[in-house]
Amino acid sequence: YQHVGVDWLVSMHERKLNGILADEMGLGKTLQCITLVWTLLRQGPECKPTIEKAIVVAPSSLVKNWYNEFKKWLGQRVEPLAIDGGSKSDIDKNLSGFMNTFGRKPVNPVLIISYETFRLHAEVLHRGEVGLVLCDEGHRLKNSENQTYQALMGLNAKRRCLLSGTPVQNDLLEYFSLVHFVNEGILGTSQEFRKRFENPILRGRDADATDSEHQRGIEKQQEMAEIVNRCIIRRTQALLSKYLPTKLELVICCKMTPLQTDLYEGYVSSNIIKAVSYTHLTLPTNREV
């Protein structure tokens, strides 16, 4: 299934479309995206790379994890540039060096940066072009009005990809924001989306909706799904049942070690435990109350 996911991501790139990889947690979204980046950096028409540079945007707590994953799977073949703290001048210098590399093989073809740092240094990142931007925990971009969303939309990237194990499903405008980020205009503007899809779908869900309104809401939801499904792939944990053995849980009782026994007996005989036990023993009963 990971092969299928990588094939889908590469085919989206070849068709000049952007996508949302929405596999559930634990199915290897990170590995699939690293494979995509490596493929695009090394393969393309006329024996030339498809892209020269890629940016991975992730929560600050995952920047180091992404760097470690690149090193784990690609070793010395790719040296990512991970921006994980530092002074503003140092960060600007590193980002300028990354963005201003054109026409030759960059030393650091992959930039890993947090959402917060991207927003704060967006002016530098908007000066150049990248082949691919990957946004981990992509459901953070559910609000098209916030500064981080606008900063990422301003990036000159040929292709965009969102990763999210928990895509928004209930709030239609938040769902629109995610789809609009990867494929701008596929659902129209926010006003057009609201008129064409959100209003009839929400009206059809009302308790006092007529049969015709209810039916129209279903039709509009199906129409929206047909459009969105062209740019989203989602698999669940059920896939793993084909590859993993049946889960068995065993409860094994064992004796405590001498040290554990001494610690336990010391705790039980401590003054604190005696005081607690005495308090419970002398509490009045319901009959006495």
C-alpha positions as CSV (number, residue, x, y, z in Angstrom):
1,Y,0.0,0.0,0.0
2,Q,3.0,2.3,0.5
3,H,4.1,1.6,-3.1
4,V,0.5,2.5,-4.2
5,G,0.8,5.7,-2.2
6,V,4.1,6.7,-3.7
7,D,2.8,5.9,-7.2
8,W,-0.2,8.1,-6.6
9,L,1.9,11.0,-5.4
10,V,4.3,10.8,-8.4
11,S,1.4,10.5,-10.8
12,M,-0.2,13.6,-9.3
13,H,3.0,15.5,-9.9
14,E,3.2,14.2,-13.5
15,R,-0.4,15.4,-14.1
16,K,0.5,18.8,-12.7
17,L,-1.9,18.3,-9.7
18,N,-1.4,18.7,-6.0
19,G,-2.6,16.2,-3.4
20,I,-3.5,15.4,0.2
21,L,-2.0,12.3,1.7
22,A,-4.5,11.5,4.5
23,D,-3.5,8.0,5.6
24,E,-4.2,7.3,9.2
25,M,-1.4,7.5,11.7
26,G,1.1,4.6,11.6
27,L,0.8,3.9,7.9
28,G,4.1,5.5,6.9
29,K,3.2,9.0,5.5
30,T,6.7,10.3,6.3
31,L,8.4,7.4,4.4
32,Q,6.1,7.8,1.4
33,C,6.9,11.5,1.2
34,I,10.7,11.0,1.6
35,T,10.4,8.5,-1.3
36,L,8.5,11.1,-3.3
37,V,11.2,13.7,-2.7
38,W,14.1,11.4,-3.5
39,T,12.3,10.3,-6.7
40,L,11.7,13.8,-7.9
41,L,15.3,14.9,-7.0
42,R,16.8,12.0,-9.0
43,Q,14.4,11.2,-11.9
44,G,12.6,13.1,-14.6
45,P,12.3,13.6,-18.4
46,E,15.5,13.6,-20.4
47,C,17.4,12.0,-17.6
48,K,17.2,15.2,-15.5
49,P,15.8,15.7,-12.0
50,T,12.2,16.8,-11.9
51,I,12.8,19.3,-9.1
52,E,15.9,20.9,-7.6
53,K,14.7,21.8,-4.2
54,A,11.9,20.8,-1.7
55,I,10.6,22.3,1.5
56,V,9.1,20.3,4.4
57,V,7.0,22.5,6.7
58,A,6.1,20.8,10.1
59,P,5.3,21.6,13.7
60,S,8.4,22.8,15.5
61,S,8.4,19.6,17.6
62,L,8.7,17.4,14.4
63,V,11.5,19.3,12.6
64,K,14.2,17.2,14.2
65,N,12.2,14.0,13.6
66,W,11.9,14.8,9.9
67,Y,15.7,15.4,9.7
68,N,16.4,12.1,11.4
69,E,14.0,10.3,9.1
70,F,15.8,11.7,6.0
71,K,19.1,10.6,7.4
72,K,17.7,7.2,8.3
73,W,16.4,6.3,4.9
74,L,18.7,8.3,2.6
75,G,21.9,8.5,4.6
76,Q,24.5,10.7,3.0
77,R,22.7,10.8,-0.3
78,V,20.8,13.9,0.7
79,E,21.8,16.4,3.4
80,P,18.7,18.3,4.6
81,L,18.9,21.8,6.0
82,A,16.9,21.8,9.3
83,I,16.1,25.2,10.7
84,D,15.6,24.5,14.4
85,G,16.2,27.7,16.2
86,G,18.9,30.4,16.0
87,S,19.1,34.2,15.6
88,K,17.0,36.0,13.0
89,S,20.1,37.0,11.0
90,D,21.5,33.5,10.9
91,I,18.1,32.0,9.9
92,D,17.7,34.7,7.1
93,K,21.2,33.9,5.9
94,N,20.6,30.1,5.7
95,L,17.2,30.6,4.0
96,S,18.6,33.1,1.5
97,G,21.3,30.6,0.6
98,F,18.8,27.9,0.1
99,M,16.3,29.9,-2.0
100,N,19.0,31.6,-4.2
101,T,20.5,28.4,-5.5
102,F,19.6,28.0,-9.1
103,G,21.1,26.1,-12.1
104,R,23.4,23.9,-10.1
105,K,23.1,21.0,-7.7
106,P,22.3,22.5,-4.2
107,V,24.3,21.4,-1.2
108,N,21.0,21.1,0.8
109,P,18.2,20.2,-1.6
110,V,15.7,19.8,1.2
111,L,14.7,22.5,3.7
112,I,12.9,21.4,6.9
113,I,11.3,24.3,8.8
114,S,8.5,24.9,11.3
115,Y,5.3,26.7,10.6
116,E,6.2,29.5,13.0
117,T,9.6,30.0,11.5
118,F,8.2,29.9,8.0
119,R,5.7,32.6,8.9
120,L,8.3,34.8,10.5
121,H,10.7,34.6,7.6
122,A,8.2,34.4,4.7
123,E,9.7,37.5,3.0
124,V,13.0,35.6,2.4
125,L,11.2,32.4,1.3
126,H,9.1,34.3,-1.2
127,R,12.1,35.4,-3.2
128,G,12.8,32.2,-5.0
129,E,11.1,29.1,-6.3
130,V,11.0,25.5,-5.1
131,G,9.8,22.4,-6.9
132,L,7.8,20.9,-4.0
133,V,6.4,21.9,-0.6
134,L,5.2,19.3,1.9
135,C,3.1,20.4,4.8
136,D,3.0,17.9,7.7
137,E,0.0,18.0,10.1
138,G,-1.7,19.8,7.2
139,H,-5.0,20.2,9.1
140,R,-3.3,23.2,10.7
141,L,-4.1,25.0,7.5
142,K,-7.8,24.7,8.0
143,N,-8.2,28.5,8.3
144,S,-7.5,30.3,5.1
145,E,-7.5,33.7,6.8
146,N,-4.6,33.2,9.2
147,Q,-1.0,34.5,8.6
148,T,0.6,31.1,8.3
149,Y,-1.8,30.0,5.6
150,Q,-1.3,33.2,3.6
151,A,2.5,32.9,4.0
152,L,2.5,29.4,2.6
153,M,0.2,30.4,-0.3
154,G,2.7,33.1,-1.2
155,L,5.4,30.6,-1.7
156,N,6.3,30.0,-5.3
157,A,6.1,26.2,-5.4
158,K,5.4,24.2,-8.5
159,R,3.7,21.4,-6.5
160,R,2.1,21.2,-3.0
161,C,1.3,18.2,-0.8
162,L,-0.5,18.1,2.5
163,L,-0.1,15.3,5.1
164,S,-2.8,14.8,7.6
165,G,-3.9,11.7,9.6
166,T,-7.0,13.6,10.7
167,P,-8.5,15.6,7.8
168,V,-11.3,17.9,8.7
169,Q,-14.6,16.3,7.9
170,N,-17.4,18.3,9.7
171,D,-16.6,22.0,9.0
172,L,-17.0,22.5,5.3
173,L,-15.2,25.8,5.2
174,E,-12.2,24.2,6.9
175,Y,-12.3,21.4,4.4
176,F,-12.4,23.9,1.6
177,S,-9.3,25.6,3.0
178,L,-7.3,22.4,2.8
179,V,-8.4,21.6,-0.7
180,H,-7.9,25.2,-1.8
181,F,-4.4,25.2,-0.5
182,V,-3.2,22.2,-2.6
183,N,-5.4,23.0,-5.7
184,E,-6.4,26.6,-5.7
185,G,-9.7,27.2,-7.4
186,I,-10.7,23.6,-7.8
187,L,-13.8,24.4,-5.7
188,G,-14.0,28.0,-6.7
189,T,-13.5,30.9,-4.3
190,S,-14.7,30.7,-0.7
191,Q,-17.8,32.7,-1.7
192,E,-18.5,30.4,-4.7
193,F,-17.9,27.3,-2.5
194,R,-20.3,28.6,0.1
195,K,-23.1,29.3,-2.5
196,R,-22.5,26.1,-4.5
197,F,-21.8,23.5,-1.8
198,E,-21.9,24.7,1.8
199,N,-25.3,26.4,1.9
200,P,-27.3,23.6,0.2
201,I,-25.5,20.8,2.1
202,L,-26.1,22.5,5.5
203,R,-29.7,23.2,4.5
204,G,-30.2,19.6,3.6
205,R,-29.0,18.6,7.1
206,D,-31.5,20.7,9.0
207,A,-34.2,18.9,10.9
208,D,-36.9,21.0,9.2
209,A,-35.5,20.5,5.6
210,T,-37.9,19.5,3.0
211,D,-37.4,16.2,1.0
212,S,-36.2,18.2,-2.0
213,E,-33.7,20.2,0.1
214,H,-32.5,17.0,1.7
215,Q,-32.0,15.3,-1.6
216,R,-30.3,18.4,-3.1
217,G,-27.9,18.4,-0.1
218,I,-26.9,14.8,-0.7
219,E,-26.4,15.5,-4.4
220,K,-24.2,18.5,-3.7
221,Q,-22.2,16.5,-1.2
222,Q,-21.6,13.8,-3.8
223,E,-20.6,16.3,-6.4
224,M,-18.1,17.9,-4.0
225,A,-16.7,14.4,-3.1
226,E,-16.2,13.5,-6.8
227,I,-14.1,16.7,-7.2
228,V,-12.1,16.4,-4.0
229,N,-11.4,12.6,-4.4
230,R,-9.2,13.4,-7.4
231,C,-6.7,15.0,-5.1
232,I,-6.9,13.0,-1.9
233,I,-5.9,9.5,-0.9
234,R,-6.8,8.0,2.5
235,R,-6.2,4.6,3.9
236,T,-7.0,3.2,7.3
237,Q,-5.4,0.9,9.9
238,A,-7.5,-1.9,8.4
239,L,-4.8,-2.3,5.7
240,L,-2.3,-3.5,8.3
241,S,-4.4,-6.6,9.1
242,K,-3.1,-8.1,5.8
243,Y,0.5,-7.8,6.9
244,L,0.6,-8.1,10.7
245,P,-0.2,-11.2,12.8
246,T,-3.2,-11.3,15.1
247,K,-2.6,-9.2,18.2
248,L,-2.3,-11.2,21.5
249,E,-2.3,-9.7,25.0
250,L,-0.8,-11.8,27.7
251,V,-0.8,-11.0,31.5
252,I,2.2,-12.5,33.2
253,C,2.6,-12.4,37.0
254,C,6.0,-12.5,38.5
255,K,7.5,-12.1,42.0
256,M,9.1,-8.8,43.0
257,T,12.9,-8.6,43.3
258,P,14.3,-8.3,46.9
259,L,14.9,-4.5,46.3
260,Q,11.3,-4.1,45.1
261,T,10.0,-6.0,48.2
262,D,12.0,-3.8,50.6
263,L,10.7,-0.6,48.9
264,Y,7.1,-1.9,49.0
265,E,7.2,-2.9,52.6
266,G,8.9,0.4,53.5
267,Y,6.2,2.3,51.8
268,V,3.3,0.3,53.3
269,S,4.8,0.7,56.8
270,S,5.5,4.5,56.4
271,N,3.9,7.1,58.7
272,I,2.0,8.6,55.7
273,I,0.3,5.3,54.8
274,K,-0.5,4.7,58.5
275,A,-2.0,8.1,58.9
276,V,-4.2,7.6,55.8
277,S,-5.3,4.1,57.0
278,Y,-6.1,5.5,60.4
279,T,-8.2,8.3,58.9
280,H,-10.2,5.9,56.8
281,L,-10.8,3.6,59.8
282,T,-12.1,6.3,62.0
283,L,-14.4,7.9,59.5
284,P,-18.1,7.9,60.7
285,T,-20.4,5.5,59.0
286,N,-23.6,6.6,57.3
287,R,-25.6,5.3,60.2
288,E,-23.6,7.5,62.6
289,V,-24.1,10.6,60.4
